[in-house]
Amino acid sequence: MANTATAIFHGVEVPETLLAAEMQNHQAASLSDARVRAGRALAAKAVLLDRARQLGIAAQPELNADGLEETQEEALIRELLSQEVEAEAPPADAVRRIYEDQPNGFRTPPLLEASHILVAPDERDDIAATNARARADELLAVLARQPDRFAGLARTVSACPSGSDGGTLGQLRPGDVLPPIWQALLALEPGEFADEPVRTEHGWHVLRLDHRVDGRRLPFEHVAAHIEMQLEARAWTLAAARYVDALLKRSSATPPDLGISVLGTLETDETPVTRVYAVLGDVFANPQGALLALKPDVLKVIDAEAARRRCAPASVLSDAINSFLTEAKDEAWTQVISRLRDSASPLPDCLETMIRNQFPQVKATRTLILTRRGGGSDSVEKGQPDGTGL
C-alpha cells in the first residue's frame, strides 16, 4: 500500500479507495460522518482479523442469512466472536416482564378471507397506469351502489386468475399476499370495500374483506423460550459491540502494524505506522541530536515551550513525541502518514507534524516600543512573528 493514498482510523491504515466504497454502506448526516463510520468499520474488521490470527482460529465459510457463502474473512470474524464473546442468560423475571408489558403482543396472526378485482395497465407507462386507476375507481363507484355485482365484475374484468372464482382469494395469512394488500385488508371490517384501489406491481386492486378471525394471545409458556432467545441475542450483540470497542481502543492507544488492503484483506507487513516508528529511529535515545533535524521555525516552537516550562528543549521534544504516539487522533495520524508518503525528508517532516499537533502555532504578537531619536518619538517593532524573542 506504499503507493496508495491512505488514512488512519484507530491506528489502522485504510486505503482511500476502499474507504470511498465502504462509505456507501453508511447512512449519515454528512460525508464526513459517513467517512468516520466507514473508517471505523474497516478498522474494526482489521483488528478482528488480527485477533483471529493471533489466536490461530480457522473457519470454513458457511451460507449467510441471505443464502450467500461467506468470504474467508467473514467466516474468521464469525468464529472469533463465537469463541470470544459470551452473554449471560436473561433472568426469568425479565422474560416474564417482556410478556406482561405487551398485552397486545404474542398473538397468533389473524386469518382473513378476501376477494379482489385486479385492473392491470395495458402498457408499462404512466398513462396506462393512470387509465387503469380510473377504471378501478369506476368499479368502486359501481360497487358502492350495487355491491352484489362484485363476483360478476370480477369474472368479466379482473386480470387475475381468481376472477374465474368471482375474485375470491380464499383464506389468507401474513405473507400470502403483497404487503400493501394485507395492510389494506387489516383496516377493513367484514363486507367492507377498501376506500381506494390499492396499487402493486401488478396493477390496481379493488379489495373486499369477506371474513376475519382475529389472532389469540398465546400463553406465556408457549412464548417464553422465544422471548428468552431474543433477549440473549440482544445481550450477545451488545457484548460483541463492547468487545469490538475494546479492540479499537487498544489499537488507538498503541497503533499496531495493521492495515486493510484495497481488496479488504488484512495486511500485517510494513504499514505507514510502522514506517513512522522506523523513521523516528533513535530519536528517543538521542533527542538532543534530533533537535538538529528540526526546521528553524519548528525549533522556535520547541524553544518557546522549553522556556515556558523552564526545562531543556530535548525534554520538550521527547514529551511531544510521546504524547502524539499515545494520544493523537486519527486525523493527526493521517497527516503524519501523508507527510511521510510525500516527503523527501521524512524525519523533520514527521517531527514537524507531531510538534505542531501538540503545540499549535503561537499567534504572532509584536511589542510596540517607543524609542526617542533626536528628541522625537519613533515606534519600533521588536520580537519574532511567533511571539518569541525581543
N, C-alpha and C positions, 0 to 999 in steps of 0.2 A: 504493500500500500504506500510505498515511499513516494510514488509519483502521483498519488491520488489525493485530491483535496479532502481533508478530514476535519472532524470536530471531536471534542472530548465531552463525554457525558458520564458522570460518576466514575471518572478515571479510565473509561474505556474509549478506545479510538473507534470512531464511526465514520465510514465514507459518506461524503455529501450526497453521492448518487443514491446510495441505499437509504439514506435519511429522507431524501425527497420522495422516494417511492413509499416509504413507511408512513409519511405524513398523511397520505390519502386515507389511511385506516383510522385516523384520529380526528373526531369532530371537536372543534374548539372555536372560541370566540374570535381568535386572531391567528394569523400564520405563525407568529412567534410562540403562542401557546401550543399549537399543533406540533411545532418543531421540538419543543421541550418534551411533550408527551411521546413523540416518536423516538427521540433520543433516549428517553428513559426505557422505553420498551426494548430497544435494541441493546442497550447496556444490560438490562435485566437478562436478556437472552444469553449474552456473553458470560455473565457471572454464573448463571445456572449451568451452562455447558461446561464452564471451567470447574465448577464444583463437582459435576458428574465425572469429569476427567480425573480429578483428584481422588475420588472415591473408587475409581475403576469400574464404574457402572456400565453395564452392557444392556442393550434393549433391542428388541425386534419391533419394527414398525407394525402397527395394527390399523384397522379401519377406524376412522373417527366417527363422530355422530352423524356426519353428512355422507357416510359411506365411502369416503376417500381415504386412501392409505396415507399414514403419517410420513413425514420426512424422518430421516435418521435423527436430526436434531430434536424434532418434536417428541420422538419416542424416548430419547435420553432424558429430556426435561420431565416428561410424564413419569418415568420410572424414578427419577431423582426425587420428585415431590412425593411420590407414593411411599418412598423409603424414609424421607427426612421430615415430612410434615405429619403430625398427629393432632387430632382434635378430640376433646373429651365428649363422651356421650351426654346428651342433654338430660337434665333431671326430669323425673316423672311429672313433677308439678308444672314444669314449663310446657310439656306436651299437653297436659290437660288444659292449661290456661289458653293455649292457642286454640283449642277446640271450643272452649266456652266463650272466648272473645269474638267468635264468628258465628253467631246464631243462624245466619242465613247461608253459611257455607257448608261444605262437606255434604252435598246433596247429590243424589243421582240425577243425571241430566233429564230434562223434560222430553217427553215423547210427543211429537207433533204429527198431525195428518193435514196435508195441504194440497192445493191444486194451483196450477198456473197456466197462463196463456203466454207463449213466447212470440214476440213480434221481432223478427230479425231484419236488419237492414238489407236492402237489395245489393248494395255495394259497400266497400270498406272506405267510406269517406264521411266527412262531417254532414254533408247534405243528406245522404242516405240515413245517417243516424238521426238527424232531425226529423225526417219524414217518418221513420219508424216510431219515434217518440209521439208524434202527432197521432198516428194510427192507434197506439196504445192508449193515449188519452181519450180517443173516441170510444174505444172499447169500455173504458172505465165509466164514461158518461152513459153508455147504453146499459151497463150492468147496474148502475145506480138506480135506473128506472125499472129494469127488468132483470133482477139478479138470477132468476131461474133459467136465463138463457146461457149461463156460463158454460155448461157442458157442450151445448150445441156450437157455440162460438169457438170453443177450444178445438172441436173436431174439424171445423172449416177454416180456422185462421192460424192456429198455433203452429209454429215451425219446429216444435219439439215432438218426438215420437209419442210422448204422453198424451198428445192431442187425441189420438185414436181412442183413449180411455176417458175422454172428457176432461183431460188436463190433470187428472189425479197423479200425485207424486207418491202416494202411499205413506207409510209410517216413516218418520224422519228423526234421526238423532244428530247431534253435533258432528259435522264433518260429512254428512250425506249430501249436502247442497253447498253452494258457494256462500262464503260468509255474509255478503250483503243480503242474500235471500233469507238466510237464517235469522239475522238480526231484525229484518223487517217482519218476519213471521212471529218472532217473540213478542213484538209490540201489539199484536192483534188479539182480539177475543174470537172464539169460535163463531164462524159465519161472517166475519168481517172481511172486507177487501182492504188492501193497502191503499192509502190515500193517493199515492202516486206510483207510477210504474217504477220498478227497480232495474237499474242498468247493470249489466255484467258484460263480459267479453262476447257473449252470445247475442246480445240484443236487449230488448226491454221486456220485463216480466210483469204481467198483471197477476197479482197474488191474492189468494183467498185461504184463510185458515179454516180448516174443516173441524178439527178436534184437537184437544190438548190434554195431556196427562202430566201434571207437574211432578217434578222430581221430589223424592222424600229425603229427609235428613237421615244420614247414616248414623248408627250407634257409634259411640266413642271407640269401642273395642274393634270396630271394623276399620277405623282410620288411624288409630294410634301409631301403628307401625309406619304408616306413610308420613305422618307428621314428624315422627322421630327421625326418619330418614332425611326429610327436608331440613330439619334443624341441624343435623350432623353435617349435611352438605354445606350449609351456610357457615357453620363453625369451621369446617375444613378450609373453605375458601378464604375466610378471614385469617386463619393460621398461615395459609400459603402466602397471602399478601404480606403478613408480618415477616415471614421467612425471607421473601424477596427483598423487602425493605432493609432487613439486617445485612444481607449480602451487598446491597448497593451502598449502604452506609459505610461498611468496611472498605469497599472498593474506592469510595470517595476519599476516605481518610488516608488510605495508603494505596495509591494507584497501582494496580497490578500490571504485568506485561501482557495485557489483553487487548484484542481488537476484533472487530467483525469485518469479514471480507466483503467485497462487493456482491458476493454470492450468498451472504448471510451465514457463512460458516465461521467457526471460532478460529482465531489466529493467536498463537502464543509465541511466535517468533519475535524478532525485534520490532517494537512498535515505537511511535513517536515519544511516548512517555519514557520508554527505555532509553531512547536516544538523548532525551533531556538529561537523564541521570548520567549517561556516558559523557555528554558534553561538559557537565559540571565537574566531572573528573575529581581532582583532589582539592576542589575549592574549600571544602570543609577542613581539610588538613592544613591548607595554606591560604587562609583568607587574606592575609596581608599581600601575598603575591597576586591574588585575584583582583585586588583593587587596581592593579596596574592595567588590567584588561578593560576597565570601565571607560566609557566615553567621558570627556571632561564635564559635560553638563550633568551626567548621571552621578559622577563623583561628587559634584557640588551638593546634590541632594543627600548623599551619604554623609558628607562632612557637616552639613547643616543639622542633620538628625543627631550626629555624634556630639556636636556642640550643645544641642538641646539637652541630651541625656548626660553629657559630661562623661563620655566613655570613648574608647578607641573606635575609629571608623571600621576596622576589621570586625569588631564585635557587632556593629550595626549590620554589616553585610551578612554575617552568618545568621543573625536573628531573622533578617528579612527573607533569606532563602528558606530557612526552616519554617517560618510562618507560611510562606507561599505553598510549600510542599504539603503542609498539613491542613491548611485552611482554604486554599484557593478554590473558587467556584469554577464550574465547567467553562464558563465564558473566558475566564482568565487563562485556563489551561489551553483553550483553543487558540488564544492569541499567541501564547508561547510556541505552540506547535506550528502555527502559521509562520512565525518568525524563523523558527528552526528550519522549516522546509525551504524557505525562500532566501535564506541568508548566506552570504559568503563569509561572514564572521560570526558563527553561531554562538560562541561563548559570550562575547559582550552583548549581543542582541538578546539572548535569553536572560542574562542578568538584568539588562535594562528593563525588559518587560516585567520581570518579577519585582524589581525595586519600585518601579512606578506604580505597580499594583498595590504594593504595601505602603508606599509613601506618595500619594498623589501630588503632582507638581504644585509647589507653593505658589500662590498667586504673586504676580510681580508687584513689588512695592518699591517706591523710591522715596528717600527722605529729602525734603527740600530745605536746604540750609542757606541762610542769608550770610553772605560774607561782605565785608567792606573793602572796596577798592577805590582808592583815590577819593575818599570822603563820601562815595556813593554806596548804594546797596545793590549788589547783583545776586541773582538766585543761581545756585549751583546744585546740580543733581549729583548725589553720591549713592553708591550702593549698586549691587548687581540686580539684573532684572528678576532673578529668582528670590530676591529678598535677602541674600547672603552678602556679607562684606560691607564695607563702608567706603 
